[in-house]
Amino acid sequence: GPYGINVNAIAPGMIVTDMSMASPEGIELAKKRSVLSKVGNPEDIARLALFLASDESSYITGQVIVADGGRTDYLTHSL
């Protein structure tokens, strides 16, 4: 826009944290429902945030970037 500000959002899937580790069965279910068969870690989301904050993403704005290991794709195609 006129102020040179790009606005984007990150929509993370299951991320391994102390809270998610309290539900090992939830993590296993998330792995099974992911195209990549894994869950993310905080560094995965941090790298995406760093990219969006960098000049490398200067042509990206108004986007919600889903970082869920393909879970959204899995759910769409499994219906």
VEXMARRO-392099 format. One record per atom (N, C-alpha, C): x, y, z; chain; atom name. Coordinates in nm, 3 decimals, always signed. Example, Ala and Ser with C-alpha at 12.3 -4.5 7.8 and 13.67 -1.06 7.14 Angstrom:
! VEXMARRO-392099
        X        Y        Z  unit  site
   +1.319   -0.569   +0.780     A     N
   +1.230   -0.450   +0.780     A    CA
   +1.320   -0.330   +0.780     A     C
   +1.285   -0.225   +0.708     A     N
   +1.367   -0.106   +0.714     A    CA
   +1.290   +0.003   +0.787     A     C
This chain:
! VEXMARRO-392099
        X        Y        Z  unit  site
   +0.081   -0.118   +0.000     A     N
   +0.000   +0.000   +0.000     A    CA
   +0.086   +0.125   +0.000     A     C
   +0.025   +0.236   +0.020     A     N
   +0.096   +0.363   +0.015     A    CA
   +0.199   +0.380   +0.127     A     C
   +0.190   +0.301   +0.232     A     N
   +0.283   +0.313   +0.345     A    CA
   +0.394   +0.208   +0.341     A     C
   +0.394   +0.124   +0.240     A     N
   +0.498   +0.022   +0.229     A    CA
   +0.487   -0.089   +0.332     A     C
   +0.366   -0.115   +0.378     A     N
   +0.346   -0.218   +0.480     A    CA
   +0.273   -0.336   +0.417     A     C
   +0.333   -0.453   +0.427     A     N
   +0.269   -0.575   +0.382     A    CA
   +0.208   -0.644   +0.502     A     C
   +0.087   -0.695   +0.486     A     N
   +0.019   -0.763   +0.596     A    CA
   -0.012   -0.905   +0.553     A     C
   +0.041   -1.001   +0.628     A     N
   +0.018   -1.142   +0.603     A    CA
   -0.004   -1.212   +0.736     A     C
   -0.054   -1.334   +0.730     A     N
   -0.077   -1.411   +0.852     A    CA
   -0.027   -1.553   +0.832     A     C
   +0.007   -1.616   +0.942     A     N
   +0.048   -1.756   +0.941     A    CA
   -0.058   -1.836   +1.014     A     C
   -0.105   -1.943   +0.950     A     N
   -0.203   -2.034   +1.011     A    CA
   -0.133   -2.168   +1.034     A     C
   -0.077   -2.186   +1.153     A     N
   -0.002   -2.309   +1.178     A    CA
   -0.093   -2.428   +1.207     A     C
   -0.044   -2.545   +1.173     A     N
   -0.111   -2.668   +1.212     A    CA
   -0.060   -2.710   +1.350     A     C
   -0.063   -2.840   +1.375     A     N
   -0.014   -2.892   +1.503     A    CA
   +0.136   -2.867   +1.515     A     C
   +0.175   -2.803   +1.623     A     N
   +0.314   -2.771   +1.650     A    CA
   +0.352   -2.837   +1.782     A     C
   +0.469   -2.899   +1.786     A     N
   +0.517   -2.963   +1.908     A    CA
   +0.555   -2.855   +2.009     A     C
   +0.480   -2.850   +2.117     A     N
   +0.506   -2.758   +2.227     A    CA
   +0.482   -2.834   +2.357     A     C
   +0.511   -2.773   +2.469     A     N
   +0.482   -2.837   +2.597     A    CA
   +0.334   -2.873   +2.606     A     C
   +0.248   -2.784   +2.557     A     N
   +0.104   -2.809   +2.566     A    CA
   +0.062   -2.927   +2.476     A     C
   +0.111   -2.930   +2.353     A     N
   +0.072   -3.039   +2.263     A    CA
   +0.131   -3.172   +2.307     A     C
   +0.246   -3.169   +2.373     A     N
   +0.308   -3.293   +2.421     A    CA
   +0.224   -3.358   +2.531     A     C
   +0.132   -3.283   +2.590     A     N
   +0.044   -3.339   +2.693     A    CA
   -0.059   -3.433   +2.631     A     C
   -0.069   -3.433   +2.498     A     N
   -0.163   -3.520   +2.428     A    CA
   -0.092   -3.599   +2.319     A     C
   -0.016   -3.702   +2.358     A     N
   +0.055   -3.783   +2.258     A    CA
   -0.038   -3.842   +2.152     A     C
   -0.161   -3.878   +2.193     A     N
   -0.254   -3.934   +2.095     A    CA
   -0.298   -3.827   +1.995     A     C
   -0.307   -3.703   +2.038     A     N
   -0.339   -3.594   +1.947     A    CA
   -0.228   -3.572   +1.845     A     C
   -0.105   -3.583   +1.889     A     N
   +0.009   -3.568   +1.799     A    CA
   +0.009   -3.680   +1.696     A     C
   -0.014   -3.804   +1.740     A     N
   -0.017   -3.917   +1.647     A    CA
   -0.130   -3.902   +1.546     A     C
   -0.245   -3.857   +1.590     A     N
   -0.357   -3.835   +1.498     A    CA
   -0.323   -3.726   +1.397     A     C
   -0.259   -3.619   +1.442     A     N
   -0.219   -3.512   +1.351     A    CA
   -0.119   -3.563   +1.248     A     C
   -0.027   -3.649   +1.289     A     N
   +0.070   -3.708   +1.195     A    CA
   -0.002   -3.790   +1.089     A     C
   -0.099   -3.870   +1.131     A     N
   -0.173   -3.955   +1.037     A    CA
   -0.255   -3.873   +0.938     A     C
   -0.295   -3.754   +0.979     A     N
   -0.379   -3.670   +0.894     A    CA
   -0.300   -3.560   +0.824     A     C
   -0.172   -3.582   +0.808     A     N
   -0.084   -3.486   +0.742     A    CA
   -0.021   -3.552   +0.620     A     C
   -0.016   -3.481   +0.510     A     N
   +0.049   -3.533   +0.391     A    CA
   +0.195   -3.567   +0.420     A     C
   +0.261   -3.488   +0.504     A     N
   +0.402   -3.511   +0.537     A    CA
   +0.421   -3.612   +0.649     A     C
   +0.312   -3.657   +0.711     A     N
   +0.316   -3.755   +0.821     A    CA
   +0.402   -3.708   +0.937     A     C
   +0.395   -3.580   +0.967     A     N
   +0.469   -3.527   +1.081     A    CA
   +0.399   -3.402   +1.132     A     C
   +0.439   -3.360   +1.250     A     N
   +0.391   -3.233   +1.304     A    CA
   +0.507   -3.135   +1.301     A     C
   +0.475   -3.009   +1.306     A     N
   +0.578   -2.906   +1.299     A    CA
   +0.641   -2.877   +1.433     A     C
   +0.745   -2.797   +1.428     A     N
   +0.808   -2.750   +1.551     A    CA
   +0.812   -2.597   +1.545     A     C
   +0.835   -2.533   +1.657     A     N
   +0.834   -2.386   +1.659     A    CA
   +0.929   -2.323   +1.556     A     C
   +1.040   -2.390   +1.529     A     N
   +1.136   -2.335   +1.433     A    CA
   +1.078   -2.329   +1.292     A     C
   +0.991   -2.425   +1.258     A     N
   +0.928   -2.422   +1.126     A    CA
   +0.847   -2.294   +1.108     A     C
   +0.773   -2.258   +1.210     A     N
   +0.690   -2.137   +1.204     A    CA
   +0.778   -2.013   +1.212     A     C
   +0.883   -2.019   +1.293     A     N
   +0.974   -1.904   +1.306     A    CA
   +1.042   -1.873   +1.172     A     C
   +1.083   -1.977   +1.098     A     N
   +1.147   -1.953   +0.968     A    CA
   +1.050   -1.886   +0.871     A     C
   +0.925   -1.928   +0.874     A     N
   +0.825   -1.865   +0.788     A    CA
   +0.804   -1.719   +0.828     A     C
   +0.796   -1.693   +0.958     A     N
   +0.780   -1.555   +1.006     A    CA
   +0.900   -1.469   +0.966     A     C
   +1.020   -1.524   +0.976     A     N
   +1.139   -1.449   +0.935     A    CA
   +1.135   -1.417   +0.786     A     C
   +1.093   -1.515   +0.707     A     N
   +1.080   -1.491   +0.563     A    CA
   +0.981   -1.378   +0.536     A     C
   +0.865   -1.383   +0.601     A     N
   +0.764   -1.280   +0.578     A    CA
   +0.810   -1.142   +0.625     A     C
   +0.899   -1.138   +0.723     A     N
   +0.952   -1.011   +0.773     A    CA
   +1.068   -0.959   +0.688     A     C
   +1.118   -1.043   +0.598     A     N
   +1.235   -1.005   +0.519     A    CA
   +1.196   -0.938   +0.388     A     C
   +1.295   -0.879   +0.322     A     N
   +1.274   -0.819   +0.191     A    CA
   +1.243   -0.924   +0.085     A     C
   +1.276   -1.050   +0.112     A     N
   +1.249   -1.158   +0.017     A    CA
   +1.100   -1.175   -0.010     A     C
   +1.016   -1.129   +0.082     A     N
   +0.871   -1.144   +0.066     A    CA
   +0.803   -1.012   +0.028     A     C
   +0.879   -0.921   -0.029     A     N
   +0.826   -0.786   -0.055     A    CA
   +0.707   -0.782   -0.151     A     C
   +0.685   -0.888   -0.228     A     N
   +0.575   -0.889   -0.324     A    CA
   +0.457   -0.973   -0.273     A     C
   +0.461   -1.013   -0.147     A     N
   +0.354   -1.093   -0.088     A    CA
   +0.280   -1.007   +0.013     A     C
   +0.150   -0.995   -0.004     A     N
   +0.068   -0.921   +0.092     A    CA
   -0.076   -0.971   +0.087     A     C
   -0.143   -0.959   +0.199     A     N
   -0.283   -0.999   +0.207     A    CA
   -0.305   -1.148   +0.206     A     C
   -0.206   -1.224   +0.248     A     N
   -0.215   -1.369   +0.242     A    CA
   -0.221   -1.433   +0.380     A     C
   -0.291   -1.544   +0.388     A     N
   -0.286   -1.631   +0.505     A    CA
   -0.212   -1.755   +0.458     A     C
   -0.094   -1.776   +0.512     A     N
   -0.010   -1.888   +0.471     A    CA
   -0.030   -2.002   +0.570     A     C
   -0.082   -2.113   +0.518     A     N
   -0.108   -2.230   +0.600     A    CA
   +0.020   -2.312   +0.608     A     C
   +0.068   -2.336   +0.729     A     N
   +0.188   -2.417   +0.753     A    CA
   +0.145   -2.533   +0.841     A     C
   +0.086   -2.635   +0.777     A     N
   +0.029   -2.745   +0.854     A    CA
   +0.074   -2.883   +0.806     A     C
   +0.184   -2.888   +0.733     A     N
   +0.236   -3.016   +0.686     A    CA
   +0.145   -3.085   +0.586     A     C
   +0.055   -3.010   +0.527     A     N
   -0.036   -3.066   +0.428     A    CA
   -0.165   -3.120   +0.487     A     C
   -0.193   -3.090   +0.612     A     N
   -0.315   -3.142   +0.674     A    CA
   -0.439   -3.090   +0.603     A     C
   -0.441   -2.964   +0.568     A     N
   -0.556   -2.908   +0.498     A    CA
   -0.579   -2.982   +0.367     A     C
   -0.472   -3.008   +0.293     A     N
   -0.482   -3.082   +0.167     A    CA
   -0.532   -3.223   +0.192     A     C
   -0.481   -3.287   +0.295     A     N
   -0.523   -3.424   +0.331     A    CA
   -0.672   -3.427   +0.359     A     C
   -0.720   -3.333   +0.440     A     N
   -0.862   -3.331   +0.477     A    CA
   -0.949   -3.304   +0.355     A     C
   -0.905   -3.217   +0.266     A     N
   -0.982   -3.184   +0.146     A    CA
   -0.998   -3.306   +0.057     A     C
   -0.892   -3.383   +0.041     A     N
   -0.895   -3.497   -0.050     A    CA
   -0.946   -3.625   +0.014     A     C
   -0.962   -3.626   +0.144     A     N
   -1.008   -3.749   +0.210     A    CA
   -1.159   -3.749   +0.233     A     C
   -1.226   -3.640   +0.196     A     N
   -1.372   -3.633   +0.217     A    CA
   -1.448   -3.713   +0.115     A     C
